[in-house]
Amino acid sequence: MSAAIPLKTLSRDAMAARIASDIPEGWVVNLGIGAPTLVANHVPATREVIFHSENGVLGVGPAPAPHHTNPWLINAGKQHITLRDGASIIGHADSFAIIRGGHLDLAVLGGYEVAQNGDLANWSTGPDDIAPGVGGAMDLGAGAKRVWILMDHVSKSGASKLVEKCSYPLTALGSVTRVYTNIAVIDITARGFVLCEAAPGLSFEDIQNHTEAKLHLP
């Protein structure tokens, strides 16, 4: 697909808030580098959601105010963070034991492409990409009980990011169960992409026109 999005789309912050509203009480959740870290800003202190950062933090809170940062508190993307009550700082090996041991209820990651079978490509766009390696995203994609993706529906060139088959190097196979984009919420099932929710003002046809793979109704 190469058409422009026809109507106003959701902001990154609105997308993050939408994800936050879907996370059940008590889940342990890793937030990937980039836009997914915004999700922590939208879970109030009255709810128990334990955010994990793979550099060794359990209990990440919302982003600090600009002039109230602690230089020693950062997430895996080197952004300043706060800690919620009861938070723990843990070793890198223990942090990855949480991931690889299947103890994460959810990982929220960014994406370049998601295929209709749940394959994820989110670390490289091909041979000319400067990314040094897949990093911890591979572990998160394979180790978390669920993987949700936060990304724009189409690329800057207008190409759909929801595809029949990923063209970029893969991060994880068949791991994605839900995608939140700036125009839709889409589940991945045995049928493929199933539209759960369209952004205000957009129809099923609008979403399909910007989705390479076939889109299904619930």
N, C-alpha and C positions, 0 to 999 in steps of 0.2 A: 504494500500500500504506500502511496506517496502523496495522498491528499492532506491538506491542512485540517486541523481540528476545527469543526464548523462553529462551535459556540464556546462560551467562556468555560474554562476548566478549573479544577480545584488546585489550590496552592499546595506546596510541599507541607506546610504546617497543617492545612486542613486534611490532607491525606494521612498525616501522622496521627491527628486527633481521631480520625475514623478508625484506624487500627487500634488505638488505645481503648476505644469504646468496646472493642470485640474481645479483648484479652480477659479471660476469666480470673476471678479472685484466686490467689495462691499460686499462680503459675510462675516458674522460673524462666526468664526470657532473655536471650542474647539479642542485643541491638547491633547490627552491622555498621561499618564505617559509612559516614555520609548521612543522607536524609533519614535513615532509620533511627539515628540517635535522637531525633526530634520527638519520638514517641514518649520518651521519659518525661517530657515537659507536660504531658496531658493526662497523667495518672495522678490523681490527688493523693495526698498523704493518708487519707482515710481508707484507701484501698491497699491491700497487700499484694503487690506484684513485685517480684524480686528481679531486678535487671542485672544482668551479668555482662561484664566486659572481659574479653579473653586475655587481656594483659594482667588480669588478676584482681578483679573487683566483683564482689557480690553485694548488691544493694545500691546500685547507681541511682542517684536522684536527678532532678531536673538541672538544666544548665544554670550556672551561677550568674548573678548580676555582673555586668562588665567590670566593676571596680571591687568585686568581692571574690576574686579567684584565689585558689590555693595552688601555687605552681607545682606542688607535688601530687595533685589529684588530677589525673587525666585518664581518658579512655583509650582504646586501641587505635583510634584515629588521631591521637594527640590533642584532643579537645579537652578543655577544662570541664570538670564535673563537680557535682556535690555528692554527698553520701546521705542515704536515708538512715533513720534510726535503726540500729542493729546491723549495719553494714560490716562487711569483712574484707580485709586485704589479704589475698592469698598468693601462694607461689605460682609461677607460670605452669609448672608441671601439674599442680593440683587443678588449676583452671582448665587445662586441656583434658584432664581426667574427667571433669564434669561434662565436657563436650563429648568426648569419645566414649564415655561410659553410659550415654543415653539419659543423662539426668536433666537435660534442658527440655522443658515442655514445648518451647517455641524458639525459633530463630527468625528474626526479621532482617532481611537482607535487601540490598539494592540489586538491580539486574540490567544487563544489556539486552538479553533475550531470554524468554521462557517459552519452551515448546509445549505443545498440547498434551504430551505424555508426562509433563512435570520436570523435564530436563532443564537445568539452569546454566546459563553462561553469564558470568558477572565479573571476570577478572581481566580479560584481554579481548581486544577487538581484532586480533590477528597479528601477522608477522611484524608489522611496523609499530605495534603498541610498545610503549616503554615499560609496561608492568614487569617487575623482576620475576614474579612467580605467583602461583595461585594463593599461597598463604593460608591463613586460618579458615577462609571461606569454604575450602574443601572439607575440613573437619566438621564445620557447622552444618553444611549441606547434607553430610552423611550421618552425623551424630544426633542432631536434634529430632525430637519426636514429630515435630511439624515445622515446615518452612513456609513463611509468608514473604512475598516480595513487594516492596514499595518502589515504584518506578513510573516514569512517564509512559504513556501508552504508545507513543511513537518517538522515534529518534529526532534529532535536530534536522535531519534531511527529510523527515516525513515518513520514514519506513516504519512499519509496524514492529513492535518489540514482542508481540505475541504471535508466534510462528508455528508452522507445522513441524519444522525441524530446525534446531539451532545451527547457525552457520559459523558462530564464533567458538573458540575453544571452551569445552565444557568445564564447569565447576563441580557439578554433582548430577547424578543420573536419577530421574524420576522422583525427586525429593520434594518438589514444590506442590503445595496443596491449595494455595490461594494467592491471588495477585491483586494488589490495590494500586490502581493507576489514577491519573488525574481526570479520568472520565468514567471509571467503572470499578466495581469489585467483581472479580471473576474467580470461581472455584475450578479446580482441576479434578476431574472425575474420570471414571473408566470411559465415559462418552467423549472426553476432551474438555474444552473450555465451556463452562456454564455460567451465563450472566446472572449474578446475584443482585446487582444494583447498578443503575446508571446515574451519572451525575445529573443534578437538576437541569431540566430542559433538553436532555438528550434521550433519544429513543433507542430501541434495540437495533434498528437499522443504522443509526449513527455509529453505534459501537462496532457493529459488524463491518461497516465501511472502512474502519480504521484498524481492523484485525485481520491479519493474513490468513490465519486458520479459521475453520468453521466455528461459529459461536452457537451454542445451544441455549434454549430457554429451560428454566428449572422444570 
